[in-house]
């Protein structure tokens, strides 16, 4: 849709996030991922994780959609796994 979008998720939820964004019309949303869990981490432990994701966030908000799509062609199997029929609308 031409609107820059980035999701920040833990690795446990990245495939789910990719599939859900696809059903909402954003199959190539940029996902910045960090290891799970993060809930009880102290600020000092979160900072390096955020720094590791910052370039992904910047790219997702600034690169042209065609460049993002080209970089993510390998994710098509996550969006539409072979042999799995899905509704076009989330339930």
N, C-alpha and C positions, 0 to 999 in steps of 0.2 A: 504494500500500500504506500510505499515511499516514506513512511514514518520510521525514523531510527528507533530501534527497540533493543534493549539489553535486559536479560534476566540474570540475577545472581542467585545461584542455588548450590546446595551441597551435592556431591557426586551421587548420592543416593537418589536424588530426584531429577537428574539431568535428562534421562530418557523420557520420563513422564512429562517434564516441562517441554521438551521438544515436540512430543506428540500433541499435547494440549495446545501449544501455540500454533501448530499446523492446522488443527481443527478450527482455529479462530482466524485463519487467513494469514498467518505469519510463519510459514514453514522454515524460513531462513533467519529467524530471530537469533541474535548472538547470545550465547549462554556462557557466562563467566562462572566457573565451577571451582569449588573448594572442597577438601575432604570433610566428610561428616565425622563426628558431630561438631557443632560450633556453639551450641547453647550455653554451656557452662565455661567457656574459655575466657580467660582474663584478657584485658585490653592488649597486653604485651604479646599474647599469642595470636590475637586476631590481626594485628598490624601487618606481619609478614604475609599472611594470607591475602589481605586486601591489596598489598603491594604486588603480589604475584598475579592478581586479576586485573590490575588497573589498565594495562595495555589492551586487554580484550575489551574492556568497557569503552575505552577511547576509540578503538577501531569500530566497535558496534555503533557508536554514535556519530562517527565522522566519515567512514568509508562509503563510497557509492554502493547502492544496492546490488549492482551487477558484480562488483568485486566481492562483496560478501557471499553472494550466491555461488560464485566460482570457487571460493575458498571452502564452501560447505557441501560440495557435491557428494562427498563421501558419506554424508549424514542421511542421504535419501533412504537408506535401509532402516534407519531408526524411525524416520517419519512414516514410512510405508513398509513394514517388515513383510517379506515374501510369505504368502500363504495365510495372512491374517486379514480378514475382512473387517472393516470398521465402518461405523456410521459416519456420515458427513457432519453430524451435529453431536457434540458431547452430551452424554446422558446425565 
